[in-house]
Amino acid sequence: MRILTKKRLREYWEIHPQAEQPLKRWHDYVRKAEWSSPADVKRDYHTADILPDNRVVFNIGGNNYRLIVKIEYRFQDVYVRFIGTHTEYDRIDATIV
């Protein structure tokens, strides 16, 4: 998969250094993945939540953070849409970010 918005990950871990290693691990894993459907994501990340419009919510860093991405399976592209704590996540609508 091609993660087109890694800059957003970097910007987040510069503010929240404790998130750096978990986000790097997620990035490295997803970069090597080949997902063609939400079922492929669930196979690899059992705790991922599949949302409408090809959005996926990942629990990061022992469930300390939430990461929302939009996946264009046809092109193997992953767009980071949101990174935040559970409290921050609870304040947004994950289906439209």
Secondary structure by P-SEA (a helix, b strand, c coil): cccccaaaaaaaaaacccaaaaaaaaaaaaaacccccaaaaaaacccccccccbbbbbbcccccbbbbbbbcccccbbbbcccccaaaaaacccccc
